[in-house]
């Protein structure tokens, strides 16, 4: 049997044991989230592990497409927003705890109304599902190419592996396993430092890859994405709700950002080295680096660790998607059985889409428009103290019109940023101008 498969089995057993000893016993009482009191290290590593996973592939894919350093900026900017977000939300924290908010859309409903919340939830569930599928494909590609199994079978293995430990432990197991997955990231960094010492870096043109000239549209895209990425992301909001202690939340978000940036910088270096070898597959660029610089058990260990990074994003996205479905659409009294049933249904749908649409970048295009459609309205609802109903409707309508226009003119690439965000922002400005003259407050 392939050593990668053996390592994966050992890793799976470890994760299952952790999940079993951290299982959630009463989802109905605890609002899907398991216990609400978490320590700083637990939340911080969970944030870091989840953000690094699938987003690392975005960096590599953007490198391959020739966008230089801008994708890195796009992945670091959200961490700044994440670090300051708890301070902005302090005035709502008692409301979160008292009402046991579960998803971002509970907050949207609290700040606006039911219809707007449903609109946000629908857009987000599609976007989260597409990211979930991409995460499964990324993990399956690594397992397939290094473990010697077919891609379809690898998709099935990765999906079922994550499904089982979520069925066992729920959100509490996500937090617990994220600690292990973040430690795996740290071990990757240690191995990377070892591996770099065996590589001749003089032949690699870092400046050509990192500082390659690009047009203004990608720059705008990456900057806008970076500034807005975390605000409507339900997975982060579930972590905000996961503690009723404001001080712990602030420290967790800050350290989560710090613990994320450090690995991203080194993983970027690894990616540049991997891409310099002519690799055009995002998930294989890092693998190629370890295969060329390490050998034997260290190479196998690095591959398992990289798989664990992918898992940390996939389990969060699956749990987040399940929670949105239960909390914002089904709305029946939640319990363990219903949570588990949604895990199974979403996993089956994700497996089907991953098999029939295995191109990560093509899938991302399907979801990015929906993400930008709710980005500007999210900023308005989170950052403005007083919400005007007319301004909110102008903002949401503008974002929808921007997406429709992008589809009509067939601009579902980076150009859609200008249309969706631009028209949404124009709607916000128009609404605020009307508000100034009418003085009508919600």
C-alpha positions in Angstrom: 0.0 0.0 0.0 1.2 3.5 -0.8 2.9 5.3 2.2 0.8 8.4 1.7 -2.4 6.3 2.1 -1.0 4.7 5.2 -0.2 8.1 6.6 -3.6 9.4 5.8 -5.2 6.4 7.6 -3.1 7.1 10.7 -4.1 10.8 10.5 -7.8 9.9 10.2 -7.6 7.7 13.3 -6.1 10.6 15.3 -8.8 13.0 14.1 -11.6 10.5 14.9 -10.3 10.0 18.4 -10.1 13.8 19.0 -13.7 14.1 17.6 -15.0 11.4 19.8 -13.6 13.0 23.0 -14.9 16.4 21.9 -18.3 15.4 20.7 -21.3 17.8 21.0 -24.1 16.1 23.0 -26.9 18.7 22.8 -26.9 20.8 19.6 -30.5 21.9 20.2 -29.8 23.5 23.6 -26.5 25.0 22.5 -27.5 26.5 19.2 -25.4 24.2 17.0 -22.2 25.6 18.3 -21.3 23.2 21.1 -20.0 25.0 24.3 -19.7 28.8 24.0 -16.7 29.3 26.3 -13.4 28.8 24.3 -9.9 29.8 25.2 -7.9 32.2 23.1 -5.6 29.5 21.6 -8.5 27.4 20.6 -10.3 30.1 18.7 -7.1 31.7 17.3 -5.8 28.4 15.8 -9.2 27.6 14.5 -9.4 30.9 12.6 -5.9 30.5 11.3 -6.3 26.9 10.1 -9.6 27.6 8.4 -8.4 30.7 6.5 -5.0 29.2 5.4 -6.5 26.0 3.8 -8.4 26.8 0.6 -7.0 30.3 0.4 -3.5 29.0 0.0 -4.6 27.5 -3.3 -6.0 30.9 -4.3 -2.5 32.4 -3.9 -1.0 29.6 -6.0 -3.7 29.8 -8.7 -3.2 33.6 -8.9 0.6 33.1 -9.2 0.1 30.7 -12.0 -2.2 33.3 -13.7 0.6 35.9 -13.4 -0.9 38.4 -10.8 2.2 38.6 -8.7 2.1 39.9 -5.1 -1.5 41.2 -5.3 -3.2 37.9 -4.3 -1.0 37.8 -1.2 -2.2 41.3 -0.3 -5.7 40.1 -0.8 -5.2 37.3 1.7 -3.5 39.5 4.3 -5.9 42.5 4.3 -8.9 40.5 5.6 -6.8 39.6 8.7 -6.5 43.3 9.5 -10.3 43.6 9.2 -10.7 40.5 11.3 -8.5 41.8 14.1 -10.6 45.1 14.4 -14.0 43.5 13.9 -14.6 42.5 17.5 -14.1 46.1 18.6 -16.8 47.2 16.2 -19.2 44.5 17.3 -18.7 45.1 21.0 -22.0 47.0 21.2 -23.8 43.9 19.9 -22.1 41.2 21.9 -24.7 41.0 24.7 -27.4 40.7 22.0 -25.4 37.8 20.4 -25.2 35.9 23.6 -28.8 36.6 24.8 -30.4 35.6 21.6 -27.9 32.8 20.8 -27.2 34.0 17.3 -26.0 31.1 15.1 -25.3 32.5 11.7 -24.3 35.9 10.2 -27.9 36.2 9.0 -29.3 36.3 12.5 -27.3 39.5 12.8 -28.6 40.7 9.4 -32.2 40.0 10.6 -31.5 41.8 13.8 -30.2 44.9 11.9 -32.7 44.9 9.0 -35.5 42.4 8.3 -36.4 38.8 7.5 -36.5 39.3 3.7 -33.0 40.9 3.5 -31.6 38.1 5.8 -33.0 35.4 3.5 -31.5 37.1 0.5 -28.1 37.2 2.2 -28.4 33.6 3.4 -29.3 32.3 -0.1 -26.3 34.0 -1.8 -24.0 32.9 1.0 -25.1 29.2 1.0 -24.3 29.0 -2.7 -21.0 30.7 -2.3 -20.0 28.5 0.7 -21.1 25.4 -1.2 -18.9 26.3 -4.1 -15.9 26.9 -1.8 -16.7 23.6 -0.1 -16.6 21.8 -3.4 -13.3 23.5 -4.4 -11.8 22.5 -1.0 -12.8 18.8 -1.6 -11.3 18.9 -5.1 -8.1 20.5 -3.8 -7.7 17.8 -1.1 -8.6 15.0 -3.5 -6.1 16.2 -6.1 -3.3 16.0 -3.6 -4.4 12.5 -2.4 -4.9 11.3 -6.0 -1.6 12.6 -7.4 0.5 11.5 -4.4 -1.4 8.5 -3.2 -1.9 6.8 -6.5 -5.7 6.6 -6.4 -8.3 7.9 -8.9 -9.6 11.4 -8.6 -13.2 10.3 -8.2 -12.3 7.8 -5.4 -10.1 10.5 -3.8 -13.0 12.9 -3.8 -15.1 10.3 -2.1 -12.4 9.5 0.5 -11.9 13.2 1.5 -15.6 13.9 1.7 -16.6 10.9 3.7 -13.6 11.3 6.1 -14.7 14.8 7.0 -18.3 13.9 7.1 -17.7 11.1 9.7 -15.9 13.3 12.2 -18.5 16.0 11.9 -21.2 13.4 12.5 -19.3 12.4 15.6 -18.4 15.8 17.1 -20.2 18.7 15.4 -18.7 22.2 15.9 -16.9 21.3 19.0 -14.8 18.8 17.1 -14.1 21.4 14.4 -12.5 23.6 17.0 -10.6 20.7 18.5 -9.3 19.3 15.2 -8.4 22.8 14.0 -5.8 22.9 16.8 -4.2 19.7 15.4 -4.5 21.0 11.8 -2.8 24.3 12.8 0.0 22.4 14.5 0.4 20.5 11.2 0.8 23.9 9.4 3.6 24.8 11.9 5.3 21.5 11.2 5.0 22.2 7.5 6.9 25.4 8.1 9.6 23.6 10.0 10.0 21.1 7.2 10.0 23.9 4.7 12.8 25.7 6.4 14.7 22.3 6.3 13.9 21.9 2.6 14.9 25.4 1.6 18.4 24.7 2.8 18.7 22.0 0.1 17.6 24.2 -2.8 19.7 26.5 -4.9 17.6 29.7 -4.7 20.0 31.6 -7.0 18.2 30.2 -10.1 14.8 31.4 -9.0 13.7 34.9 -10.1 11.5 35.9 -7.2 11.0 39.5 -8.4 9.7 38.3 -11.7 7.0 36.2 -10.1 6.1 38.5 -7.1 6.3 41.8 -8.8 5.1 41.0 -12.3 3.2 43.9 -13.9 -0.5 43.6 -14.2 -3.5 45.7 -15.2 -5.6 47.9 -12.9 -8.6 45.6 -12.9 -6.9 42.7 -11.1 -5.4 45.1 -8.6 -8.8 46.5 -7.8 -10.3 43.0 -7.6 -7.7 41.8 -5.1 -7.9 44.9 -3.0 -11.7 44.9 -2.9 -11.7 41.2 -2.1 -9.1 41.6 0.6 -11.0 44.4 2.4 -14.4 42.8 2.2 -13.7 39.0 2.3 -14.2 38.4 6.1 -17.2 40.6 6.7 -20.0 38.5 5.2 -18.2 35.2 5.8 -20.4 33.1 8.0 -17.6 30.8 9.2 -16.0 33.7 11.0 -19.2 34.9 12.5 -19.8 31.4 14.0 -16.6 31.9 15.8 -17.6 35.3 17.0 -20.8 33.8 18.4 -18.8 30.9 19.9 -17.7 32.9 22.9 -19.6 35.2 25.3 -16.4 36.7 26.6 -15.5 39.9 24.8 -11.9 40.0 25.9 -11.3 36.4 24.7 -12.9 37.2 21.4 -10.7 40.2 20.8 -7.5 38.4 21.7 -8.6 35.3 19.6 -9.3 37.4 16.5 -6.0 39.3 16.8 -3.9 36.2 17.4 -5.9 34.4 14.7 -4.7 37.1 12.3 -1.1 36.9 13.5 -1.0 33.1 13.3 -2.4 33.3 9.8 0.0 35.8 8.3 3.2 34.1 9.3 2.4 30.7 7.6 1.1 32.5 4.5 4.3 34.3 4.0 6.4 31.1 4.1 3.9 29.2 2.1 4.1 31.9 -0.5 7.9 31.4 -0.6 7.3 27.7 -1.1 4.8 28.4 -3.8 7.2 30.6 -5.8 9.9 27.8 -5.6 7.4 25.2 -6.7 6.1 27.4 -9.6 9.6 28.1 -10.8 9.8 24.4 -11.7 7.0 24.9 -14.3 4.2 23.4 -12.2 0.8 24.7 -13.4 -1.4 23.0 -10.8 -2.0 24.9 -7.6 -2.2 22.0 -5.2 1.0 20.4 -6.7 3.3 23.4 -6.5 3.8 22.9 -2.7 4.0 19.1 -3.1 6.7 19.5 -5.8 8.7 21.7 -3.4 8.8 19.0 -0.7 9.4 16.2 -3.2 12.5 18.0 -4.6 13.9 19.2 -1.2 13.0 16.4 1.2 12.9 12.6 0.9 11.5 9.5 2.6 9.4 9.9 5.7 9.7 13.7 5.7 8.2 13.9 2.2 5.3 11.7 3.2 4.8 13.6 6.4 4.7 16.9 4.5 2.0 15.6 2.1 -0.2 14.5 5.1 0.2 17.9 6.7 -0.8 19.7 3.5 -3.9 17.5 3.3 -4.7 18.4 6.9 -4.6 22.1 5.9 -7.2 21.4 3.2 -9.4 19.6 5.7 -9.4 22.5 8.1 -11.2 24.7 5.5 -13.5 21.9 4.2 -14.9 21.0 7.7 -15.6 24.7 8.5 -17.4 25.2 5.2 -19.5 22.1 5.5 -20.5 23.0 9.1 -21.2 26.6 8.1 -23.3 25.5 5.1 -25.3 23.1 7.3 -26.0 25.7 9.9 -27.2 28.2 7.4 -29.6 25.6 5.9 -31.0 24.7 9.3 -31.1 28.1 10.9 -32.2 30.3 8.0 -34.3 28.0 5.7 -35.7 25.0 7.5 -36.2 26.8 10.8 -37.6 23.8 12.7 -36.4 23.3 16.2 -32.8 22.1 15.7 -31.5 18.9 17.0 -28.6 16.5 16.6 -30.4 14.3 14.0 -31.3 17.3 11.7 -27.8 18.6 11.9 -26.3 15.3 10.9 -28.9 14.9 8.1 -27.9 18.2 6.6 -24.2 17.2 6.8 -25.0 14.0 4.8 -27.1 15.8 2.1 -24.7 18.6 1.6 -21.7 16.2 1.4 -23.5 14.1 -1.2 -24.3 17.2 -3.3 -20.7 18.4 -3.0 -19.3 15.0 -4.1 -21.5 15.1 -7.2 -20.5 18.6 -8.2 -16.8 17.9 -7.5 -16.9 14.8 -9.8 -18.7 16.6 -12.7 -17.0 20.0 -12.2 -13.4 19.4 -11.0 -11.9 22.7 -12.2 -11.3 24.9 -9.1 -11.0 28.2 -11.0 -14.1 27.7 -13.1 -16.1 26.9 -10.0 -14.8 30.0 -8.2 -16.1 32.2 -10.9 -19.6 30.9 -10.3 -19.5 32.0 -6.6 -17.5 35.1 -6.6 -20.3 37.2 -8.1 -22.7 36.2 -5.3 -20.0 37.0 -2.8 -19.5 40.5 -4.1 -23.3 41.0 -4.3 -23.6 40.8 -0.5 -20.3 42.5 0.3 -21.3 46.2 0.2 -24.7 45.7 1.9 -22.8 43.7 4.6 -20.4 46.7 5.2 -23.4 49.0 5.6 -25.2 46.7 8.1 -22.0 46.1 10.2 -20.3 49.4 10.2 -23.1 52.0 10.2 -24.7 52.6 13.6 -28.2 53.6 12.2 -29.8 51.8 9.3 -32.1 53.5 6.9 -34.5 51.1 5.1 -34.4 53.0 1.9 -30.6 53.2 1.8 -30.4 49.4 2.5 -32.7 48.6 -0.4 -30.8 50.9 -2.7 -27.6 49.2 -1.7 -28.9 45.6 -2.2 -30.7 46.5 -5.4 -27.5 48.1 -6.8 -25.5 45.0 -6.1 -28.1 42.7 -7.7 -28.2 45.0 -10.8 -24.4 44.9 -11.0 -24.4 41.1 -11.0 -27.2 40.9 -13.6 -25.3 43.4 -15.8 -22.1 41.3 -15.5 -24.0 38.2 -16.6 -25.6 40.0 -19.6 -22.3 41.3 -20.9 -20.6 38.0 -20.1 -18.1 39.6 -17.7 -17.8 37.0 -14.9 -14.1 37.4 -14.5 -12.4 40.0 -12.4 -14.2 42.8 -14.2 -17.4 41.9 -12.3 -15.8 43.7 -9.3 -16.2 47.0 -11.0 -19.9 46.4 -11.8 -21.2 44.6 -8.7 -19.3 46.5 -6.0 -19.4 49.8 -8.0 -23.1 49.8 -8.5 -23.7 48.6 -5.0 -21.6 51.4 -3.6 -23.4 53.9 -5.8 -26.7 52.6 -4.4 -25.4 53.1 -0.9 -24.3 56.7 -1.7 -27.6 57.5 -3.4 -29.5 56.1 -0.4 -27.5 58.1 2.0 -28.0 61.3 0.0 -31.8 60.7 0.0 -31.6 60.0 3.7 -29.9 63.3 4.3 -32.8 65.1 2.7 -35.7 63.0 4.0 -34.3 62.4 7.5 -36.2 59.1 7.6 -34.6 56.6 10.0 -35.4 53.0 10.5 
